[in-house]
Amino acid sequence: MTDFDKTNWARPEFSKQYRDNADIYIVERRRMIEIMRSFYRSHMMNKNRLVLDLGCGDGILTGSLLEIDSSISATLIDPSEDMLSKARERLQGSDNVNFIRASFQDILKVGVLQNDFDFIVSSLAIHHLTTAEKITLYKMIHSHLLPGGQFINIDVILAPTDGLEEWYMNLWHEWMNERKAALGLERDLFDDITMRYKALEENKPDMLDVQLKALKDAGFMEVDCYYKYGIFTVFGGRKE
């Protein structure tokens, strides 16, 4: 795992660029969030509503859940004070929302998590961990879910073959070009994004099958991929 302070995410200007342009270069971002909301409505509305948002960024996942269920009690964790500040701003006025500044290193080594939850979510954060660290994290997530609790991860994955990766990169470029054209932005803006997800040392995507197996090995039931568009996926499982 790359030390957070040595990553691009420790730089406020990098975080700002992400927040300002995420809907452009994250393929089907709004759709993936809506799938999470649909899952919550289908599986969680008749249960307690203790939510954990891992790598919460600016709080968009928790904010989206609060739009459909204001009774949620949420804990948001992120290593970036800049992101947490934006999350607090987004969620101001919401009751029962707690913020913790901590990295995945802290979560895995220091034991940041003290409570158990009904619904644990994460978005575009876990791919910063190595395979071994993902396996450890999934076991920890499972241990901090209450019986019947659910975990959903929105993230990027590694293509299983070079041919598929080339196509997925083309799909990604096509998506961004459509968004940029609609907004009247320069066509070559963000073209380096498709290279970053593997080239940057801090990014360590794994194949989807590897992660689904890791969830099953951690004890999750009903493990599945709920949505996939190239390298962008929504997957998770349930604690028995």
C-alpha positions as CSV (number, residue, x, y, z in Angstrom):
1,M,0.0,0.0,0.0
2,T,1.3,3.4,-1.0
3,D,1.6,5.8,2.0
4,F,-1.3,8.3,1.6
5,D,0.9,11.3,2.1
6,K,2.9,10.3,-0.9
7,T,0.0,9.9,-3.3
8,N,-1.7,12.5,-5.5
9,W,-4.7,12.4,-3.3
10,A,-2.8,14.2,-0.5
11,R,-2.7,17.3,-2.8
12,P,-5.8,19.5,-2.5
13,E,-5.5,20.6,-6.2
14,F,-5.6,17.0,-7.3
15,S,-8.7,16.3,-5.2
16,K,-10.4,19.4,-6.5
17,Q,-9.8,18.3,-10.1
18,Y,-11.4,15.0,-9.3
19,R,-14.4,16.6,-7.7
20,D,-14.9,19.1,-10.5
21,N,-14.7,16.5,-13.3
22,A,-15.7,13.2,-11.9
23,D,-18.9,12.9,-13.9
24,I,-16.8,13.3,-17.1
25,Y,-14.1,10.7,-16.6
26,I,-15.8,8.2,-14.4
27,V,-17.9,6.1,-16.8
28,E,-21.6,5.9,-15.8
29,R,-20.9,7.4,-12.4
30,R,-24.4,8.5,-11.8
31,R,-25.8,5.2,-13.0
32,M,-23.5,3.3,-10.6
33,I,-24.6,5.4,-7.7
34,E,-28.3,4.9,-8.6
35,I,-27.7,1.1,-8.7
36,M,-26.3,1.4,-5.1
37,R,-29.5,3.4,-4.2
38,S,-31.7,0.8,-5.8
39,F,-29.9,-1.9,-3.9
40,Y,-30.4,-0.1,-0.7
41,R,-34.1,0.4,-1.3
42,S,-34.5,-3.3,-2.1
43,H,-32.4,-4.8,0.6
44,M,-32.0,-2.3,3.5
45,M,-35.1,-0.2,4.0
46,N,-36.6,-2.6,6.6
47,K,-33.4,-2.9,8.6
48,N,-31.4,-0.7,10.9
49,R,-29.6,2.0,9.0
50,L,-26.0,2.0,10.3
51,V,-23.9,2.9,7.3
52,L,-20.1,3.0,6.8
53,D,-18.6,4.9,3.9
54,L,-15.0,3.9,3.3
55,G,-12.8,6.3,1.4
56,C,-15.8,8.6,1.3
57,G,-14.3,11.5,-0.7
58,D,-16.7,14.4,-0.8
59,G,-19.5,12.3,0.7
60,I,-21.4,11.7,-2.5
61,L,-22.4,8.1,-1.6
62,T,-23.7,8.9,1.8
63,G,-25.4,12.0,0.5
64,S,-27.2,9.9,-2.1
65,L,-28.4,7.5,0.5
66,L,-29.6,10.3,2.8
67,E,-31.7,11.6,-0.1
68,I,-33.8,8.4,0.0
69,D,-33.5,7.6,3.8
70,S,-32.9,10.5,6.2
71,S,-32.9,8.1,9.1
72,I,-29.4,6.8,8.3
73,S,-26.7,7.0,10.9
74,A,-23.5,7.2,8.9
75,T,-19.7,7.1,9.6
76,L,-17.5,8.5,6.8
77,I,-13.8,7.7,6.7
78,D,-11.2,9.3,4.4
79,P,-7.5,10.2,4.7
80,S,-7.9,13.6,3.0
81,E,-8.9,16.5,5.2
82,D,-9.7,18.4,2.0
83,M,-12.2,15.7,1.0
84,L,-13.7,15.4,4.5
85,S,-14.2,19.2,4.5
86,K,-16.2,18.9,1.3
87,A,-18.1,15.9,2.7
88,R,-19.0,18.0,5.8
89,E,-20.2,20.8,3.6
90,R,-22.3,18.4,1.4
91,L,-23.9,16.8,4.5
92,Q,-24.3,19.8,6.7
93,G,-27.7,19.7,8.4
94,S,-27.8,15.9,8.4
95,D,-28.2,14.3,11.8
96,N,-26.2,11.3,13.0
97,V,-23.2,11.7,10.6
98,N,-19.7,11.2,11.9
99,F,-16.4,11.8,10.2
100,I,-13.1,10.1,10.8
101,R,-9.8,11.1,9.1
102,A,-8.0,7.8,8.5
103,S,-6.3,5.9,5.6
104,F,-6.7,2.3,4.7
105,Q,-3.4,1.8,6.4
106,D,-4.9,3.0,9.6
107,I,-8.0,0.9,9.1
108,L,-5.9,-2.3,8.5
109,K,-3.2,-1.7,11.1
110,V,-4.5,0.5,13.8
111,G,-8.0,-0.8,14.2
112,V,-9.9,2.4,13.4
113,L,-13.2,0.5,13.1
114,Q,-14.8,0.0,16.5
115,N,-18.5,-0.4,15.6
116,D,-20.5,-2.8,13.4
117,F,-22.7,-1.7,10.5
118,D,-25.7,-2.7,8.4
119,F,-24.4,-1.3,5.1
120,I,-20.8,-0.7,4.1
121,V,-20.1,1.1,0.9
122,S,-17.0,2.3,-0.9
123,S,-16.4,4.1,-4.2
124,L,-13.2,4.2,-6.3
125,A,-11.0,3.8,-3.3
126,I,-10.2,0.1,-2.7
127,H,-8.2,-0.2,-5.9
128,H,-5.4,1.6,-4.1
129,L,-4.7,-1.6,-2.1
130,T,-2.6,-4.6,-3.2
131,T,-4.4,-7.9,-3.7
132,A,-3.3,-9.1,-0.2
133,E,-4.5,-5.9,1.3
134,K,-7.9,-6.1,-0.4
135,I,-8.2,-9.7,0.9
136,T,-7.5,-8.4,4.5
137,L,-9.9,-5.5,4.1
138,Y,-12.7,-7.7,2.8
139,K,-12.3,-9.9,5.8
140,M,-12.3,-6.9,8.1
141,I,-15.4,-5.5,6.4
142,H,-17.2,-8.8,6.8
143,S,-16.3,-8.8,10.5
144,H,-17.8,-5.4,11.0
145,L,-21.1,-6.1,9.3
146,L,-24.1,-7.0,11.4
147,P,-25.9,-10.3,10.5
148,G,-27.6,-9.8,7.2
149,G,-25.5,-6.7,6.5
150,Q,-24.5,-5.8,2.9
151,F,-21.3,-4.5,1.3
152,I,-21.1,-2.7,-2.1
153,N,-18.0,-1.6,-3.8
154,I,-18.0,0.8,-6.8
155,D,-14.5,0.6,-8.3
156,V,-12.2,0.0,-11.3
157,I,-10.9,-3.5,-12.1
158,L,-8.2,-4.9,-14.2
159,A,-9.1,-6.4,-17.5
160,P,-8.3,-10.2,-17.8
161,T,-6.6,-9.9,-21.2
162,D,-4.8,-7.2,-23.2
163,G,-7.4,-7.4,-26.0
164,L,-10.2,-6.6,-23.6
165,E,-8.2,-3.9,-21.9
166,E,-7.7,-2.1,-25.2
167,W,-11.4,-2.2,-25.9
168,Y,-12.2,-1.0,-22.4
169,M,-9.9,1.9,-22.8
170,N,-11.6,2.8,-26.1
171,L,-15.0,2.6,-24.3
172,W,-13.6,5.0,-21.7
173,H,-12.3,7.5,-24.3
174,E,-15.6,7.4,-26.1
175,W,-17.5,8.1,-22.9
176,M,-15.3,11.0,-22.0
177,N,-15.4,12.5,-25.5
178,E,-19.2,12.4,-25.5
179,R,-19.3,14.2,-22.2
180,K,-16.7,16.8,-23.2
181,A,-18.5,17.4,-26.5
182,A,-21.7,18.0,-24.7
183,L,-20.0,20.5,-22.4
184,G,-18.0,22.2,-25.1
185,L,-14.6,21.2,-23.6
186,E,-11.4,20.5,-25.4
187,R,-11.4,17.0,-26.9
188,D,-8.0,16.0,-25.6
189,L,-8.8,17.1,-22.0
190,F,-8.2,14.3,-19.5
191,D,-6.8,11.9,-22.1
192,D,-4.1,10.9,-19.6
193,I,-6.8,9.6,-17.2
194,T,-7.0,6.2,-18.9
195,M,-3.2,5.7,-18.4
196,R,-3.3,6.6,-14.7
197,Y,-5.4,3.8,-13.4
198,K,-2.5,1.3,-13.9
199,A,0.5,3.5,-14.5
200,L,0.4,5.4,-11.1
201,E,2.1,3.4,-8.3
202,E,-0.8,4.2,-6.0
203,N,-3.3,2.4,-8.3
204,K,-3.4,-1.3,-8.0
205,P,-6.5,-2.7,-9.7
206,D,-7.3,-6.4,-9.6
207,M,-9.4,-8.6,-11.9
208,L,-13.0,-8.8,-11.0
209,D,-12.9,-12.6,-10.5
210,V,-10.1,-12.2,-8.0
211,Q,-12.1,-9.8,-5.9
212,L,-15.3,-11.8,-6.0
213,K,-13.4,-14.9,-4.9
214,A,-11.8,-12.8,-2.1
215,L,-15.3,-11.8,-0.9
216,K,-16.5,-15.4,-0.9
217,D,-13.4,-16.5,0.9
218,A,-14.0,-13.8,3.5
219,G,-17.4,-15.4,4.2
220,F,-19.7,-13.3,2.1
221,M,-22.9,-14.8,0.6
222,E,-24.7,-13.9,-2.6
223,V,-21.5,-12.5,-4.0
224,D,-22.0,-11.0,-7.4
225,C,-21.2,-8.2,-9.9
226,Y,-24.3,-6.0,-10.0
227,Y,-23.1,-3.8,-12.9
228,K,-20.1,-3.5,-15.2
229,Y,-19.1,-1.1,-18.0
230,G,-15.5,-1.8,-19.1
231,I,-13.3,-1.5,-16.1
232,F,-16.0,0.2,-14.0
233,T,-17.9,-2.2,-11.7
234,V,-20.4,-2.4,-8.9
235,F,-20.1,-5.6,-6.9
236,G,-20.6,-6.9,-3.3
237,G,-22.1,-9.5,-1.0
238,R,-24.1,-10.2,2.1
239,K,-23.1,-11.4,5.6
240,E,-25.2,-14.3,6.6
